Structures are given as structure tokens and as C-alpha cells.
Amino acid sequence: MSQERCSSGYLVESENDLVMVDSGAGTSDMLRRKGVVTDEIDAIINTHRHPDHISDLIPIIQDKVVRSFQKEESGIGLYGPDKHKDYLKSRIFYEMKENSENFDSSFGFNLEIGNIEKVSSVSGFGIDSFPADHGPKGFKCVSLKISRKEKRIFFTGDTDYFEDLAENASGADLIVADCSKPDEKKVEGHMTPTECAKLAEEAGADVLLLSHLYPEAEDSNLIQPAEKVFKGEIEVADDLMTLEI
């Protein structure tokens, strides 16, 4: 757990549409500090169900529930890998079990829960999902390519580098990459700065955002090894950072 930054959470905004990718610990407070009201979020997509990517989904939805007591709340879509609805019902929204037959309508606003692997668009954004290499066999984690008009963002999710990753990310203007560890402390299931740079270079991206930083990565110069491989713009993620493409 970092003392310097929150867990994974990103907002993708275009015109009046707003989608959140991942909702890790601290992201609900970041929304407040950013001035984003939960009613403005059209959908939340979780790349996988590890706590550092999903734990603040509860306070975000609870905020919408409380607000619905005062005024009508707009609906929200919740998307994740296979069996996402079963997971949310049994592990996160377990207090709703008694109303399981009316689960979708028991919150005071419309709640749509879906498998991100089976949709092609969410709230006006084009969506392509790809399997990531994270965790044991059978554990579902996805990478996401989110597009709007001619712009594309690729979120690696938590993943190791593998052969098809660059092909999946091809055409992205911006790659938001899992850069958990520095090169000398490589761990399975995550990437290093050099691997992230290799991905961005092979995919032909314009900008590489090094994100999902563990404490060892925070204390390292991540750009130096990355810029030896990737010739585009390289940024290191920070809370409340804004990038425009």
C-alpha cells in the first residue's frame, strides 16, 4: 500500500460522457477532490476484482444511494469480467441478497451490471477487451481499448508482458500501463518500465503513462530506462493528473 498515492482509478471523459476505469482504494475521495459527483459517472468498468482495483466501488454506489433519497439519481452501469454480477451480489452487495429477485431495482436508481467482454460500447465509448496475463490460470483480468471518434486509450490492466499485448494495444494514442516494479525487481504478473516502453513502441502509441506503481517503483527513476526504448512522450501517473488526447 502506497503512502503517496491512491490505488487504481481513472476517468475517461469526452463531451458529456464520463466512464470510470477501476475503483481502487482512495478513488472515491479523489472524485470528491476532483469535484466529480457520482451522478455524473455513466459507468464503472473494473478490469479485475482484486481489492486495489474494486474496493471503493462500495462507497461510490453508497453515495449514489444516499443522494437518491434527496433527488432522482441517474442510472449507472457496472462492468467487469465474466460473472461480474454474481460477484457483486455475493461479495460486495451481499446485504441485498434478501432482495436478490429485484436486485437491479433495489438501489433507488437503475443499475445495469454486465460482462465487459461481451459489450462493444459503454456510454458512447467504443469498447474492446482483451485477456490480460495476471494471476493463476482461470483468473479473469482484462485489458481495455476505449475509443471515441479517432482517439483511443489502452488500459493494460494488471498484466505481465506477453506476445499479443502490443497487437491488442495497436492504434492507441495513449497507453496506461501497469508499471508496478522497477526493472531490477521484476515480478510475475506485472510489468517494468522497460517492458511498458517496449509495449508502447511496438504498439505505435504517442504517449505512455506509467501507472499502478508499487513503493519500489515510486522510489525509482522509471523514465530513464523507458526512454531508451520508447521514443514518444512518457509520463508517470500521479493522483488527480489530467491528460488530454
C-alpha positions as CSV (number, residue, x, y, z in Angstrom):
1,M,0.0,0.0,0.0
2,S,1.5,3.3,-1.1
3,Q,1.6,6.2,1.4
4,E,1.9,8.7,-1.5
5,R,-1.0,7.8,-3.9
6,C,-4.3,6.0,-4.2
7,S,-4.9,2.7,-5.8
8,S,-6.0,2.4,-9.5
9,G,-8.8,4.6,-10.8
10,Y,-9.1,6.6,-14.0
11,L,-11.8,8.8,-15.5
12,V,-12.3,8.9,-19.3
13,E,-14.3,11.9,-20.4
14,S,-15.5,13.1,-23.8
15,E,-18.1,15.8,-24.2
16,N,-20.8,15.0,-21.7
17,D,-19.9,11.3,-21.2
18,L,-17.8,10.0,-18.3
19,V,-16.6,6.5,-17.6
20,M,-14.5,5.3,-14.7
21,V,-12.0,2.5,-15.2
22,D,-11.3,0.7,-11.9
23,S,-12.2,1.9,-8.4
24,G,-9.4,1.1,-6.0
25,A,-8.9,2.3,-2.5
26,G,-9.0,6.1,-2.2
27,T,-10.6,6.8,-5.6
28,S,-13.9,7.9,-4.0
29,D,-12.0,10.6,-2.2
30,M,-10.2,11.6,-5.4
31,L,-13.6,12.0,-7.1
32,R,-14.6,14.4,-4.3
33,R,-11.3,16.3,-4.6
34,K,-11.7,16.5,-8.4
35,G,-15.2,17.9,-8.0
36,V,-16.9,14.9,-9.7
37,V,-20.3,14.0,-8.3
38,T,-21.1,10.3,-8.6
39,D,-24.3,11.1,-10.5
40,E,-22.1,12.3,-13.3
41,I,-20.4,8.9,-13.8
42,D,-22.2,6.9,-16.5
43,A,-20.4,3.6,-15.9
44,I,-17.6,2.0,-13.9
45,I,-15.5,-0.7,-15.6
46,N,-13.4,-2.9,-13.4
47,T,-10.5,-4.7,-15.2
48,H,-10.5,-7.4,-12.5
49,R,-11.6,-8.0,-8.9
50,H,-8.5,-7.5,-6.8
51,P,-9.1,-5.1,-3.9
52,D,-6.8,-2.4,-5.2
53,H,-9.0,-2.1,-8.3
54,I,-12.5,-2.5,-6.9
55,S,-12.6,-1.7,-3.1
56,D,-14.1,1.8,-3.5
57,L,-17.0,0.6,-5.6
58,I,-19.0,0.2,-2.4
59,P,-18.6,3.9,-1.2
60,I,-19.2,5.2,-4.7
61,I,-22.5,3.3,-5.0
62,Q,-23.5,4.1,-1.4
63,D,-23.0,7.8,-2.2
64,K,-25.5,7.4,-5.1
65,V,-27.9,5.6,-2.8
66,V,-27.8,8.4,-0.2
67,R,-28.2,11.1,-2.9
68,S,-31.2,9.2,-4.3
69,F,-33.0,10.0,-1.0
70,Q,-32.9,13.7,-1.9
71,K,-33.4,13.6,-5.7
72,E,-33.7,11.3,-8.6
73,E,-30.3,9.7,-9.5
74,S,-29.3,8.8,-13.0
75,G,-28.5,5.1,-13.6
76,I,-25.1,3.7,-13.7
77,G,-23.5,0.7,-15.5
78,L,-21.1,-1.6,-13.7
79,Y,-19.0,-3.8,-15.9
80,G,-16.3,-6.3,-15.3
81,P,-15.0,-9.7,-16.5
82,D,-17.1,-12.9,-16.5
83,K,-19.6,-13.4,-13.7
84,H,-19.3,-9.8,-12.5
85,K,-22.9,-9.6,-11.4
86,D,-22.7,-12.8,-9.4
87,Y,-19.6,-11.5,-7.7
88,L,-21.1,-8.1,-6.8
89,K,-24.2,-9.8,-5.4
90,S,-22.4,-12.3,-3.3
91,R,-19.3,-10.4,-2.2
92,I,-19.9,-6.7,-2.3
93,F,-23.6,-6.0,-2.2
94,Y,-24.3,-9.0,0.0
95,E,-26.8,-7.1,2.1
96,M,-29.0,-7.1,-1.0
97,K,-29.3,-10.9,-1.0
98,E,-32.8,-10.7,0.5
99,N,-33.9,-8.7,-2.4
100,S,-32.0,-10.7,-5.0
101,E,-35.0,-11.1,-7.3
102,N,-35.3,-7.3,-7.5
103,F,-31.5,-6.7,-7.2
104,D,-31.3,-4.3,-10.1
105,S,-34.1,-2.0,-8.9
106,S,-33.3,-2.1,-5.1
107,F,-30.9,0.8,-5.1
108,G,-33.2,3.7,-5.9
109,F,-31.8,4.1,-9.4
110,N,-31.2,2.0,-12.4
111,L,-28.2,-0.3,-12.0
112,E,-27.0,-2.2,-15.1
113,I,-24.4,-4.9,-14.5
114,G,-22.7,-6.5,-17.4
115,N,-19.8,-8.6,-18.7
116,I,-17.3,-6.2,-20.3
117,E,-16.1,-9.0,-22.5
118,K,-19.5,-9.1,-24.2
119,V,-20.1,-5.4,-25.0
120,S,-18.8,-3.3,-27.8
121,S,-19.8,0.1,-26.4
122,V,-20.4,1.8,-23.0
123,S,-22.0,5.2,-22.7
124,G,-21.0,6.3,-26.1
125,F,-17.4,4.9,-26.0
126,G,-16.3,2.1,-28.1
127,I,-15.0,-0.8,-26.0
128,D,-12.6,-3.6,-26.9
129,S,-11.5,-6.0,-24.2
130,F,-8.6,-8.5,-24.3
131,P,-7.4,-11.1,-21.9
132,A,-4.5,-10.0,-19.7
133,D,-1.8,-12.1,-18.1
134,H,-2.3,-11.6,-14.4
135,G,-2.7,-14.3,-11.7
136,P,-3.3,-18.0,-11.9
137,K,-4.9,-19.8,-14.8
138,G,-8.6,-19.2,-14.7
139,F,-8.4,-15.8,-13.0
140,K,-10.0,-13.1,-15.2
141,C,-8.3,-9.8,-15.8
142,V,-8.8,-7.7,-19.0
143,S,-7.1,-5.0,-20.9
144,L,-9.3,-2.3,-22.4
145,K,-9.2,-0.2,-25.5
146,I,-11.6,2.7,-25.2
147,S,-12.3,4.7,-28.3
148,R,-14.2,7.9,-29.2
149,K,-14.1,9.3,-32.7
150,E,-10.5,8.9,-33.8
151,K,-9.0,8.8,-30.3
152,R,-8.0,5.6,-28.4
153,I,-6.8,4.8,-24.9
154,F,-5.4,1.4,-24.0
155,F,-5.5,0.3,-20.3
156,T,-3.3,-2.7,-19.8
157,G,-5.0,-3.6,-16.5
158,D,-2.7,-5.7,-14.3
159,T,-0.6,-7.8,-16.7
160,D,2.8,-9.3,-17.5
161,Y,4.2,-8.6,-20.9
162,F,3.3,-11.2,-23.5
163,E,3.4,-11.7,-27.2
164,D,-0.1,-10.4,-28.2
165,L,-0.2,-7.4,-25.9
166,A,1.3,-4.9,-28.4
167,E,-1.1,-6.1,-31.1
168,N,-4.0,-5.6,-28.7
169,A,-2.8,-2.1,-27.9
170,S,-2.1,-1.1,-31.6
171,G,-3.6,2.1,-32.7
172,A,-3.8,3.6,-29.2
173,D,-2.9,7.3,-28.8
174,L,-2.3,6.7,-25.0
175,I,-1.3,3.6,-23.2
176,V,-1.9,3.5,-19.4
177,A,0.4,0.7,-18.4
178,D,0.9,-1.4,-15.3
179,C,4.4,-0.4,-14.2
180,S,4.4,-2.0,-10.7
181,K,8.1,-2.6,-10.2
182,P,11.5,-1.2,-11.5
183,D,13.4,-3.4,-13.9
184,E,15.7,-4.9,-11.3
185,K,12.7,-6.0,-9.1
186,K,10.5,-7.7,-11.8
187,V,7.6,-9.8,-10.5
188,E,5.3,-12.2,-12.4
189,G,2.0,-10.7,-13.4
190,H,3.2,-7.1,-13.7
191,M,5.4,-5.1,-16.0
192,T,8.6,-3.0,-15.6
193,P,9.4,0.4,-17.2
194,T,11.4,-1.3,-20.0
195,E,8.5,-3.7,-20.7
196,C,6.0,-0.9,-20.7
197,A,8.2,1.1,-23.1
198,K,8.5,-2.0,-25.4
199,L,4.8,-2.3,-25.5
200,A,4.3,1.4,-26.3
201,E,6.9,1.4,-29.0
202,E,5.6,-1.8,-30.7
203,A,2.0,-0.6,-30.5
204,G,2.9,2.8,-32.0
205,A,1.5,4.9,-29.2
206,D,2.1,8.6,-28.8
207,V,2.0,8.8,-25.0
208,L,2.9,6.2,-22.4
209,L,1.6,6.7,-18.8
210,L,3.4,4.6,-16.2
211,S,0.9,3.7,-13.6
212,H,0.0,1.2,-10.8
213,L,3.2,2.0,-9.0
214,Y,4.3,-0.1,-6.0
215,P,6.5,1.7,-3.4
216,E,9.7,0.4,-5.1
217,A,8.6,1.9,-8.3
218,E,7.8,5.3,-6.7
219,D,11.4,5.5,-5.4
220,S,12.9,4.7,-8.8
221,N,13.6,6.7,-11.9
222,L,11.1,5.0,-14.2
223,I,11.5,7.3,-17.2
224,Q,15.2,6.8,-17.7
225,P,15.0,3.1,-18.7
226,A,11.7,3.6,-20.5
227,E,13.0,6.4,-22.8
228,K,15.8,4.1,-24.0
229,V,13.1,2.0,-25.7
230,F,10.1,4.3,-26.4
231,K,10.6,7.5,-28.3
232,G,7.3,9.1,-27.6
233,E,6.1,11.1,-24.6
234,I,6.4,9.3,-21.2
235,E,4.6,10.4,-18.1
236,V,4.5,8.9,-14.5
237,A,1.0,8.8,-13.1
238,D,0.0,10.9,-10.1
239,D,-3.2,11.5,-8.2
240,L,-5.6,14.0,-9.9
241,M,-3.4,14.1,-13.1
242,T,-5.2,15.1,-16.3
243,L,-4.0,14.1,-19.8
244,E,-5.8,15.3,-23.0
245,I,-5.5,13.4,-26.3
